[in-house]
Amino acid sequence: MILKQKPESQIGTTDIEPKFLIAWSEEDGGYVATCPEVPGLSAFSETKEDALAEAQIALELFEETCP
């Protein structure tokens, strides 16, 4: 689950940081980063670092579009 800014009634609770998994995809010939907290979110790149960066951008865009 991804938490946005907490309402005042929730101040003092713990924020959850999203985790990313990065794996080599033989089929795609590159790295795929996923976020288990957001099913369907994934990003592909030739390097682990770029795959992670792209997944973080995708997560930010996801958070902006979801209420």
C-alpha positions as CSV (number, residue, x, y, z in Angstrom):
1,M,0.0,0.0,0.0
2,I,1.2,3.5,-0.7
3,L,0.3,6.2,1.7
4,K,0.0,9.8,0.8
5,Q,0.2,12.7,3.2
6,K,-1.5,11.7,6.4
7,P,-4.7,13.5,7.6
8,E,-4.2,15.1,11.1
9,S,-6.1,12.2,12.6
10,Q,-3.4,9.8,11.5
11,I,-0.3,11.8,12.6
12,G,2.0,9.5,14.5
13,T,1.4,6.4,12.4
14,T,4.1,4.9,10.4
15,D,4.6,5.7,6.7
16,I,5.2,2.7,4.4
17,E,8.0,3.1,1.9
18,P,7.4,1.3,-1.4
19,K,9.8,-1.5,-2.2
20,F,11.0,-2.3,-5.7
21,L,12.1,-5.7,-7.0
22,I,14.6,-5.7,-9.9
23,A,15.2,-8.8,-12.0
24,W,16.9,-9.7,-15.2
25,S,14.4,-10.6,-18.0
26,E,15.9,-13.1,-20.4
27,E,12.8,-12.6,-22.6
28,D,13.2,-8.8,-22.8
29,G,17.0,-8.8,-22.6
30,G,17.1,-6.2,-19.8
31,Y,16.1,-5.5,-16.2
32,V,12.5,-5.2,-15.1
33,A,11.7,-3.3,-11.9
34,T,8.3,-3.9,-10.2
35,C,6.6,-2.6,-7.1
36,P,4.7,-5.3,-5.2
37,E,2.5,-2.7,-3.5
38,V,1.2,-1.6,-6.9
39,P,0.2,-4.6,-9.1
40,G,0.9,-4.0,-12.7
41,L,3.5,-1.3,-12.2
42,S,6.7,-2.2,-13.9
43,A,9.6,-0.5,-15.8
44,F,12.2,-1.9,-18.2
45,S,15.8,-0.8,-18.9
46,E,19.2,-2.1,-19.8
47,T,20.6,-1.3,-16.3
48,K,19.3,-2.0,-12.8
49,E,19.7,1.7,-11.9
50,D,17.7,2.9,-14.9
51,A,15.0,0.3,-14.3
52,L,14.7,1.5,-10.7
53,A,14.6,5.2,-11.7
54,E,11.9,4.5,-14.3
55,A,9.8,2.5,-11.8
56,Q,10.1,5.4,-9.3
57,I,8.8,7.8,-12.0
58,A,6.0,5.4,-12.8
59,L,5.0,5.2,-9.2
60,E,5.0,9.0,-8.8
61,L,2.7,9.3,-11.9
62,F,0.5,6.6,-10.5
63,E,0.2,8.4,-7.1
64,E,-0.7,11.7,-8.9
65,T,-3.5,10.1,-10.8
66,C,-5.1,8.0,-8.0
67,P,-7.3,9.6,-5.4
